[in-house]
Amino acid sequence: MGIAMPELLSSIDQIDSRWLASVFAHAGIDVPAISSFRVAPLGAGNTGTTVKVSLEYEVSGAAAPASVVCKFHPDDQAKIDAIKSAGVFLTETNVQKLLAEHCEAAIPECYFVAVADDGGQFNMVSEDLSEKCELGDQINGCSIVEARAAILELARLHRQFWNEPRLNDLEWIRPRMPFPENALELLDDRLCQLLTEEQHDVVKQAAPRIYDWLALEPDNQTLIHVDCRVDNLLFDQNNSTSPQAYLIDFALVSVGDAVADVAYFLTSSLSPEDRLACEADLLDMHTREIARKDPAYTIEKAMASYRENIVSSLYLTMVAAMGVPDAPHKRLLLRRLFERNCAALQHWMDL
């Protein structure tokens, strides 16, 4: 008889020792009886509630996880309804199950993930890397060495699924988020608050090109993260000259052009000066990793794709601006994203 699936909980408050033990048993992890645990908030995600659960066992010194990360659906019903319509937890659940089979990129180990049939209720328990890793800071951005670590892990993910026929059979893959025809009009007040006059002009000139980009059919396709910016990565800083990056938050995963991930990361997570200093080198590194599986893939093809995908960053930032609340921290985050996006658009699109 197989080990029973852990119960799908309706709230973080329902976590108890019995449920945690069932999660470990389901994952095939042999742990002693749990004597106590502590729950503490972790991060401030937009789509869910994330906590760190620290564990104590009845057998001291046991070789068992000292803590885990639990990500659940939010408490607010309005947010749950929005998430259900977007299907983000259905995507995250299916991605985690796919990557559990084998993943060449560095990601935290997932011990348990489940979602209700309607996509509203969601539980995920994963490896806690917070003791050795730091979450990326989107407002301050990342360093060039951190960017190199991030692009390397993206390349490993992209290479693993490069032109895989099974990508066509993933029924849970979601379409791109819609971009309204009147997006500029809807965002005009917010853009005026966030941007300089020059940046506002860049956005107005570049935004219409998003529709052409959305219609593109890439020559090659793979599994793409879509939302790979620095605050969706963990960095192990034990080796500051060559940190290890871990990809997290797969709620928007799709199938598409690998270079869209590269373009979004570099033009949203680095200062314009650092991006200019490293983007050619990092795109070349990404290309060489893909070419290990597909020797026909060249830097010329990658560079042409990079130019096409530059506008994808503006698309994602504008979609975010339509959805996130107008709070001081979110306002500063959006301003940084737009500043970096606009600098890249001016450089690559001659705006």
Phi, psi and omega in degrees: 000132180287164179283133184296145176292134176301152179294144174276112185276151180265353182200150173304326182297342181275354178299130175216176184298322180298315181294317179299320178296322179292327177296313180295319180298318180297325180277357180077025180256120182274112181234152173292174177300139180275123182271328179196165176207158178232139180247130180223141179301148180220113179073182181218068183291158181275336189247353182204180177251123183240132180225157171258129178249111179269137190242143170238142183244157179291337175256114182289148179074014181294141178278071182224159181305129178283341180197161175221164174252128178247125176244121181239167171299159180289165178281332185284125184294325179297320178293321178299317180298319179294320180294320179301316181292329180277337177074021186293324181284330173297319178295310182302318181298312181292323177296313181300321178293321178295313183288337178295333178296318178181134177219124180281336178277158178279120176220154174297143178292134179262121181272328182199137174211136180204153180219147176291158183302328181273000177080008184266319182265132190213133174229132171220133177238126184221170178303137178265114179254009188293338180287332181245350184238156173244140175287138179298151182252108185292326182290314180280339181079184183242168177276171178294321180292325175292321178298320178299316179297320180293314181294327178297317179291322174300317181299321179293320176296313181297317181296320182300322185253014185300116177052032178288127179302329183294344178299331180287347183259003182276092186293341182275354179297130185266149175289166176299151177298139183295148178239105187299149177299331181256032184302317180297320179294317180297328185260002190303313181298318181292320179296322178297326179284327188268329194247154168287168179299320180295315179295321178300318178296320179299314180298316181297324179285323186275328187305318179300337180284347178299323182294324176294320179296319180297334182273354183292144173247110184293150177291329179231149178225154179203179174284126181240147182289321181079313186250039182276089169240174195296332180276008169248031177222148170252142180237124173273112187266015180301329174242097187293338180276343179209071183292154175267131177256146175236129178280135176224171175060086184256028187290340183248013184308143179212187174245130182179206184280121180304325185291341174299320176297316181297313181297316181296316180298309186293326184267003177239342190243353179243150171297153179305324181293315179291323178300313180298328183286336189233349191296322179296317180294318183287326175294322177295317178299315178300316181298316181296324177295317179293322182295342175296333177259326183231089183300343180282350180277123187239165179295331177296317177295318181295319181294319177297320178292322179300315179299319179296326187268359180304322183289346179298329179294319178295319177304309183294321179292321179291321176298318178297319181297332178281345187246332185275149181291158180273080178242157185307313182295315180295324179297316179294321179299314179296322179298317178296317179299312180297320180301313182290319177300313184296321178298319179291320179297318178297322182287317188265338183245008177055046179268000000 
